[in-house]
Amino acid sequence: MKKELIVSHEDELTKIALLEDGRLCELHEEEDKNDFVVGDLFIGKVKKLAPNLNAAFVNIGYDKDAFLHYQDLGPQYLTYKKFLKDTVSKKQNTSSLKNFEIQPEIDKNGTVDKIIAKDDVVLLQITKEPISTKGPRISTQISLTGRFLVLIPFDNKVSISKKIGSSEEKVRLRTLIDSIKPEGFGVIIRTVAEGKKVADLHNDMNQLIQKWENTFKNIQKNKVPSKVLSEDDKASSILRDNFNQDFVNVFCDDEQMVEEMKNYVEVIAPERKNIVQFYDSHIPLLEYYNVEKQLKQSFGKHVNIPSSKGAYLVIEHTEALHVIDVNSGNNITAGNSATKEHGLNVNKMAATEIARQLRLRDMGGIIVVDFIDMTNPDHRRDLFEHLKTEMSRDKARHKILPPSKFGLIQITRQRNRPEKQIDTKEENPNKDGEIVAPIVIVEKMEDTIRTIMQKDKGKLYLHVHPFVEAFLTKGIKSIQMKWFLKYKKWVTIIPRDSFKYLEYKIYNSKKEELSGYSN
C-alpha cells in the first residue's frame, strides 16, 4: 500500500492528510496557537475535588479545568508527588532516577479525597483533548513515546508488544533494552522495533532520556500551571507512528515545516529523508491532491461505497452511539446463490469504507453497523474477519464483536479528541433574502483585478468555486480571454472545491492574498 502525507499550512492552521493509495484516510488539524495536544506534560494545581465522581479538577491554564479520575492517578502517584516536590525545592538536582526513593503504591480501589487535597501541585499528561463541554482528560501516569520505545519513569519492567510473534526476537529485544535502559525507568517495546538494529534502538532511547531531562529542567524553572514538555507536532507524530516502507512521499507547502520533518526523518530513517518535499505552486496543496474534493464526498449523512455500483452508507449520530446502515441500492434482488455471494462482496466493500470512515471522522464510543442480511454463517465469518483486517490499520484502540443473530456488528473505538465534523452542504443563495447577482460579482472581480494591475505588475491568481471557474473559462471568447485582450495580462483561474458559490480570492505570485469576497 502506497502512503502519502500531505501537510498544508495556511492562515495559522496546519492540515495533515494521510492518503493510502490516493484515498484520504485521516485528516488532522492543528492550530498554531493550540494550547496542548495529547501527550503534552504539564504541572497543574488541583482546583477542587469531586468525591462523588472519585475525581479531581485540575487547573492547567486552560479555560476548562482538566479532569483527573482516581484510576488515572496510577500506582506510583506518591512517588511522582515526592519527585515533583523535591525537584521544585531543588532537593532533587538531577533528572536521573537512580537510587530515588520509591514510595508505597496507592490502593487501586481507594478514594480521591484520601490521596489528593485542594491546591496540590501535580505532574500530569494530557490523554484526551476537550470534547464538547468537557475539559481535557489527564493522567499522572507519565509515558514518553518514541519511534520504537515508550519510556516510563519509576517502573523497572520491560514489556514487549504482543504483535511481535517471534520468541527469538522478543528475547533479543528484551536483552538489548535491559542492557541500555537507565535505572528507575520501565520500557515498552513497540511493534515497529521488530528487527531494528541496536543503533536505532539506542538512538531512540537517548532521545527519550533527553525528553525527560528537558521535562526536569522545565519543572525547576516554570511556574504553576504551565507546560513542561510539548509532544511532537502532529505531522512528526504521524510520521513517528506510521512511518514505514509504504511511505513514498511527504509533501508540505511550508519551508520551515519541511526542514523540521526532514530532520525528523533523518533521525528515524536517514536513507529516506528525501521523500519529504517542498510543494511550491499556486494550486493549493490540498486541492492538487484532491483532498478538498474527497472531503466533500466523504462527509455527510450518505456516503457512496467505491466500486459497489450504487451501494452506499447511511451514517447517523446520536447522543449515545453512532449507527451505520449499509444500503445495497438497486444492487441486490432475488435470493439465489449468486446474489448471496454478491451481498457478501458488497458487505466487504462496505466494511473497507467503514474502517476508513472511522479513521477519517475519528468516530469514537459505540458504533453499530447494520450490514446487508446474510443467512450463510460462512459469509458472516468471512465478513467479520475482513472487517478486523481492515480495522487493523487503525491506531486507535478498538474492539469488534462478531455479528449478532440480527446481522449487527458492534464496534467500540477509543476517542482522544472531538469527532471531526465537516459540513458538505452549502447555503442556497436563493433561499432567503437577496444576494449579489453573479454578473455583478464578475464585474467586481474585474474592477478589483484592474485596480491591482495598476499597482502590481506581477502575475495574478484568481481562486473561485468550480462552477464560477467553468463560467469564466468557457469557450474561445471566454471572460478570462477577454480580460487578457483588454489588460494585456493573463489571470490564472484556479477552482477551489472548498469555496462557496460566489466566494473568490486574488493572490499575487508570492501567494499573498490581495483581495477577496465571500457571499
C-alpha positions in Angstrom: 0.0 0.0 0.0 1.3 3.4 -1.1 1.1 6.0 1.7 1.5 9.8 1.2 1.4 12.5 3.8 0.1 15.9 2.7 0.8 18.8 5.1 -0.7 22.2 4.3 -0.1 25.3 6.4 -2.4 28.3 5.8 -3.9 31.0 8.0 -2.3 29.8 11.2 -3.8 26.3 10.7 -2.0 23.2 9.7 -3.9 20.4 7.9 -2.4 17.0 7.7 -3.9 14.4 5.3 -2.9 10.8 5.2 -3.5 9.2 1.8 -3.4 5.4 1.2 -3.3 4.5 -2.5 -4.6 8.0 -3.2 -7.6 7.7 -0.8 -8.0 10.1 2.1 -7.9 8.0 5.3 -7.0 10.5 8.0 -7.3 14.3 8.4 -5.8 16.2 11.3 -6.0 19.9 12.0 -3.7 21.8 14.4 -3.8 25.5 15.2 -0.5 27.3 15.5 -1.6 28.6 19.0 -3.0 25.3 20.2 -2.8 25.2 24.0 -2.0 21.5 24.1 -2.2 18.2 22.3 -2.5 14.6 23.6 0.9 13.7 25.1 1.9 17.1 26.4 3.2 17.3 30.0 2.0 19.9 32.5 2.4 20.9 36.1 -1.0 21.9 37.3 -2.8 22.8 40.6 -5.8 20.8 42.0 -8.7 23.3 41.9 -11.4 21.2 43.6 -12.3 17.6 44.5 -15.3 15.7 43.3 -15.7 12.8 45.7 -19.0 11.7 44.1 -17.0 11.1 40.9 -13.9 9.9 42.7 -12.0 12.5 40.7 -10.5 16.0 40.8 -10.5 19.0 38.6 -7.0 20.5 37.9 -6.1 23.9 36.6 -3.6 23.6 33.8 -4.0 27.2 32.5 -6.8 26.3 30.1 -10.3 27.9 30.2 -11.8 24.5 31.2 -10.2 22.6 34.1 -8.8 19.2 33.3 -10.5 16.1 34.7 -8.4 13.6 36.7 -10.1 10.4 37.8 -8.7 8.3 40.6 -8.0 5.4 38.3 -5.7 7.7 36.2 -3.5 8.6 39.2 -1.5 5.4 38.7 0.0 3.2 41.4 3.2 5.4 41.6 1.3 8.7 42.3 3.0 9.2 45.7 6.5 8.7 44.1 5.7 11.3 41.4 4.4 13.6 44.1 7.7 13.3 46.0 9.8 13.8 42.8 7.8 16.9 41.9 8.2 18.4 45.4 11.9 17.6 45.6 12.5 19.0 42.1 10.7 22.3 42.7 12.5 22.8 46.0 15.9 21.9 44.3 16.4 19.0 46.7 16.4 16.8 43.6 19.1 18.3 41.4 19.3 15.7 38.6 16.9 14.1 36.2 18.4 10.7 37.0 16.1 8.3 38.9 18.9 6.1 40.1 18.5 5.5 43.8 15.4 7.7 44.0 13.3 6.5 47.0 10.2 4.8 45.6 7.0 5.5 47.7 4.3 2.9 48.6 1.8 2.3 45.8 -1.7 3.7 46.3 -4.7 1.5 46.8 -6.2 0.9 43.3 -9.7 0.8 45.0 -9.1 3.9 47.1 -10.8 7.3 47.1 -9.5 10.6 45.7 -10.0 12.7 48.9 -7.7 10.3 50.8 -4.8 10.9 48.3 -5.2 14.4 46.9 -6.0 17.8 48.5 -7.1 21.1 47.1 -4.2 23.2 45.8 -1.9 20.2 45.5 0.6 20.6 42.6 0.7 17.6 40.2 2.8 16.5 37.2 0.3 15.3 34.6 -0.1 14.2 30.9 -2.9 15.0 28.5 -4.7 11.8 27.5 -7.8 13.3 25.8 -8.4 16.6 24.2 -11.5 18.6 25.3 -14.7 17.1 23.9 -17.9 19.2 23.7 -18.4 20.9 27.1 -15.8 18.7 28.9 -12.3 19.8 29.6 -9.2 17.7 28.7 -8.7 14.3 30.4 -5.4 13.8 32.2 -3.3 11.2 33.9 -0.5 11.3 36.4 1.0 8.1 34.9 3.6 9.6 32.6 4.9 7.9 29.5 7.3 9.3 26.8 6.7 7.9 23.3 9.5 7.4 20.8 9.7 5.8 17.4 10.5 2.3 18.7 10.2 2.6 22.5 8.0 4.1 25.3 9.8 5.2 28.4 8.0 5.0 31.7 9.5 6.7 34.8 9.5 4.9 38.2 9.0 1.5 36.6 11.6 -1.2 36.0 9.7 -3.6 33.8 10.4 -4.2 30.2 7.3 -5.0 28.2 7.0 -6.1 24.6 4.2 -5.6 22.1 2.1 -8.7 21.7 2.1 -8.2 17.9 5.8 -9.3 17.8 5.3 -13.0 17.3 8.9 -14.4 17.2 10.0 -15.6 20.6 13.7 -15.3 19.5 13.1 -11.6 18.5 11.4 -11.0 21.9 14.4 -12.4 23.7 16.8 -10.3 21.6 14.9 -7.1 22.2 14.4 -7.7 25.9 18.1 -8.4 26.4 19.1 -5.4 24.4 16.8 -3.0 26.2 17.7 -4.4 29.6 21.3 -3.5 28.8 20.7 0.1 27.8 17.7 1.4 29.8 18.5 3.8 32.6 17.8 2.7 36.2 14.5 3.8 37.5 12.7 3.6 34.2 10.5 1.0 32.6 10.2 0.5 28.8 7.5 -0.7 26.4 9.0 -2.1 23.2 6.7 -1.1 20.3 5.8 -3.3 17.3 7.9 -1.3 14.9 11.0 -2.2 16.9 10.9 -5.7 15.5 14.1 -6.4 13.5 15.7 -3.0 14.2 19.4 -2.6 14.7 21.0 -1.9 18.1 22.0 1.6 17.0 18.4 2.6 16.0 17.0 1.5 19.4 19.9 3.1 21.3 19.3 6.4 19.5 15.6 6.3 20.3 16.3 5.6 23.9 18.7 8.6 24.1 16.1 10.9 22.6 13.5 9.8 25.2 16.0 10.3 28.0 16.7 13.8 26.6 12.9 14.5 26.7 12.9 13.5 30.4 15.9 15.8 31.0 14.0 18.7 29.4 11.0 18.0 31.5 13.1 18.0 34.7 14.6 21.4 33.7 11.3 22.9 32.9 9.7 21.8 36.2 12.5 23.6 38.0 12.1 26.9 36.2 8.4 27.0 35.2 5.5 28.5 37.2 2.3 26.6 38.1 0.3 26.0 35.9 2.5 25.6 32.8 3.5 23.2 30.1 6.8 21.4 30.8 7.1 19.2 27.7 5.4 19.5 24.2 4.6 16.4 22.3 5.9 16.3 18.7 3.9 18.4 16.3 1.1 16.5 14.6 3.0 15.8 11.3 6.0 14.4 13.1 3.7 12.4 15.4 2.1 10.8 12.3 5.5 10.1 10.9 6.6 8.6 14.2 3.5 6.3 14.5 3.0 5.4 10.8 6.3 5.7 9.0 7.4 2.6 7.2 8.5 1.4 3.8 5.0 2.0 2.5 5.5 5.8 2.7 6.6 7.1 -0.7 6.0 10.9 -0.4 5.6 13.6 2.2 4.6 16.9 0.6 4.4 20.2 2.6 3.9 23.8 1.4 5.7 25.4 4.4 9.5 25.5 4.1 10.2 25.6 7.8 8.0 22.5 8.4 9.7 20.7 5.5 13.0 21.3 7.2 11.7 20.1 10.6 10.2 16.9 9.1 13.4 16.2 7.1 15.4 16.5 10.3 12.9 14.1 12.0 13.1 11.5 9.1 16.9 11.8 9.1 16.8 10.6 12.7 14.4 7.7 12.2 15.3 6.7 8.6 18.3 8.7 7.3 18.3 6.9 4.0 14.8 8.1 3.2 14.9 11.8 4.2 14.5 12.9 0.6 10.9 11.7 0.5 10.0 14.9 2.3 9.5 17.5 -0.4 8.5 21.2 -0.5 5.4 21.9 -2.6 5.5 25.3 -4.3 2.6 26.0 -6.6 -0.4 28.4 -6.8 -2.7 25.5 -6.9 -3.3 24.8 -3.1 -1.7 21.6 -2.0 -5.0 20.0 -0.7 -6.7 21.0 -3.9 -3.9 19.5 -6.1 -4.2 16.1 -4.3 -8.0 16.1 -4.4 -8.2 16.2 -0.6 -10.8 19.0 -0.7 -12.8 17.1 -3.2 -12.6 13.8 -1.2 -13.7 15.7 2.0 -16.9 16.9 0.2 -17.5 13.3 -1.0 -16.7 11.5 2.3 -18.6 13.5 4.9 -22.3 13.9 5.3 -25.1 11.5 6.1 -24.9 9.5 2.8 -21.5 8.1 1.6 -21.1 6.2 -1.6 -19.2 2.9 -1.4 -16.5 2.8 -4.1 -16.8 0.2 -6.9 -20.1 -1.1 -5.5 -22.3 0.1 -8.4 -24.8 2.1 -6.3 -24.4 0.8 -2.7 -24.0 3.4 0.0 -23.7 4.0 3.7 -26.1 6.0 5.9 -24.3 7.4 8.9 -26.3 8.7 11.8 -25.0 10.2 15.1 -27.0 10.0 18.4 -26.1 11.1 21.9 -25.2 7.6 22.9 -23.8 5.9 19.8 -23.2 6.0 16.0 -25.3 3.9 13.7 -24.2 2.9 10.2 -26.6 1.3 7.7 -25.3 -0.5 4.6 -27.7 0.1 1.8 -27.4 -2.0 -1.3 -29.3 0.5 -3.5 -30.6 -1.4 -6.6 -27.8 -3.9 -6.4 -29.4 -7.0 -4.9 -32.8 -8.5 -5.7 -33.5 -12.2 -5.5 -32.2 -14.8 -3.1 -30.2 -17.1 -5.3 -26.6 -18.2 -4.5 -25.1 -15.7 -6.9 -27.0 -12.8 -5.2 -25.9 -14.1 -1.8 -22.3 -14.0 -3.0 -22.8 -10.6 -4.3 -24.3 -9.5 -1.0 -21.1 -10.7 0.8 -19.0 -8.7 -1.7 -21.0 -5.5 -1.2 -20.7 -6.0 2.6 -16.9 -6.4 2.4 -16.6 -3.3 0.3 -18.8 -1.5 2.8 -16.5 -2.8 5.7 -13.5 -1.3 3.9 -15.2 2.0 3.6 -16.5 1.9 7.2 -12.9 1.3 8.5 -11.8 4.3 6.5 -14.7 6.5 7.8 -14.0 5.7 11.4 -10.4 6.9 11.0 -11.3 9.9 8.8 -14.1 11.2 11.1 -12.3 10.0 14.2 -15.6 8.4 15.4 -15.4 7.1 19.0 -17.5 5.3 21.5 -20.0 2.7 20.4 -20.6 2.1 16.6 -23.4 -0.2 15.5 -23.3 -1.4 11.9 -26.3 -2.9 10.1 -24.9 -4.9 7.1 -26.9 -6.5 4.4 -28.6 -9.6 5.7 -26.6 -12.8 5.2 -28.0 -16.2 6.1 -24.9 -18.2 5.3 -22.8 -18.4 8.6 -19.6 -18.8 6.5 -20.3 -15.5 4.8 -20.8 -13.8 8.2 -17.5 -15.2 9.5 -15.8 -14.0 6.3 -17.2 -10.5 6.7 -16.1 -10.4 10.4 -12.5 -11.4 9.5 -12.4 -8.9 6.7 -13.6 -6.1 8.9 -10.9 -7.0 11.5 -8.2 -6.9 8.8 -9.4 -3.5 7.5 -9.5 -2.1 11.1 -6.0 -3.4 11.9 -4.5 -0.2 10.3 -6.4 1.9 12.8 -4.1 3.1 15.6 -6.9 3.9 18.0 -7.8 1.1 20.4 -10.9 -0.7 19.3 -12.8 -3.9 19.7 -15.1 -5.6 17.2 -17.8 -8.1 18.3 -19.0 -10.9 15.9 -22.2 -10.4 14.0 -25.3 -10.8 16.2 -28.3 -13.0 15.2 -29.8 -9.8 13.8 -26.8 -9.3 11.5 -25.5 -6.3 13.5 -21.8 -5.8 14.2 -20.8 -3.7 17.2 -17.6 -1.8 17.4 -16.1 0.2 20.3 -13.4 2.7 19.4 -11.2 4.9 21.6 -11.8 8.6 21.3 -9.0 11.0 22.2 -10.3 14.2 20.5 -13.6 15.6 19.3 -15.1 13.8 16.3 -14.4 15.6 13.1 -17.5 17.2 11.6 -17.3 18.8 8.1 -20.4 20.4 6.6 -20.6 19.2 3.0 -23.7 21.3 2.2 -23.6 24.8 1.0 -26.1 27.6 1.7 -28.7 28.0 -1.0 -28.0 31.5 -2.4 -31.7 31.9 -3.3 -33.2 30.6 -0.1 -33.8 33.8 1.8 -33.2 37.5 1.2 -31.2 38.8 -1.6 -27.7 38.1 -3.0 -25.4 39.9 -5.3 -26.2 38.9 -8.9 -23.4 36.8 -10.5 -22.8 39.3 -13.2 -22.2 42.0 -10.6 -19.7 39.6 -8.9 -17.8 39.2 -12.2 -17.8 43.0 -12.6 -16.5 43.3 -9.1 -13.7 40.8 -9.8 -12.8 42.7 -12.9 -12.7 46.1 -11.1 -10.5 44.6 -8.4 -8.2 42.9 -10.9 -7.9 46.2 -12.9 -7.0 48.1 -9.7 -4.5 45.6 -8.6 -2.8 45.5 -12.1 -2.2 49.2 -11.9 -0.1 48.7 -8.7 1.2 45.1 -9.1 2.9 44.2 -12.4 3.4 40.5 -11.4 1.2 37.5 -12.1 -2.3 37.3 -10.6 -4.1 34.1 -9.5 -7.9 34.1 -9.0 -9.3 31.4 -6.8 -13.0 30.7 -7.3 -15.7 28.0 -6.9 -15.5 25.3 -9.7 -18.8 26.5 -11.2 -17.6 30.0 -11.4 -14.2 28.8 -12.9 -16.2 26.9 -15.6 -18.2 30.1 -16.3 -15.1 32.3 -16.6 -13.1 30.0 -18.8 -15.8 28.7 -21.1 -15.2 28.9 -24.8 -12.6 30.6 -27.0 -14.1 34.0 -26.2 -14.2 33.4 -22.5 -14.2 36.1 -19.9 -10.7 35.1 -18.9 -9.6 35.7 -22.5 -11.4 39.0 -22.7 -9.6 40.2 -19.7 -6.3 39.2 -21.3 -7.0 41.0 -24.5 -8.3 44.1 -22.6 -5.5 44.3 -20.0 -2.6 42.5 -21.8 -2.1 40.3 -18.7 -3.1 36.7 -18.1 -5.1 36.0 -14.9 -4.7 32.3 -13.9 -8.0 31.0 -12.6 -7.9 28.1 -10.0 -11.0 26.2 -9.0 -11.4 25.6 -5.2 -13.7 22.8 -4.0 -13.8 24.3 -0.5 -15.2 27.7 -1.7 -18.8 28.9 -1.6 -20.5 29.7 -4.9 -19.7 33.4 -5.1 -16.6 33.4 -3.0 -13.3 34.4 -4.6 -9.8 35.4 -3.6 -7.0 37.1 -5.6 -3.3 36.2 -4.9 -0.1 37.6 -6.3 3.0 35.5 -7.3 4.2 35.4 -3.7 0.9 33.7 -2.6 -0.1 36.8 -0.7 -3.9 37.5 -0.7 -4.6 40.8 -2.3 -8.4 40.9 -2.3 -11.4 38.7 -1.9 -15.2 38.3 -1.4 -17.4 35.8 0.4 -21.2 35.8 -0.2 
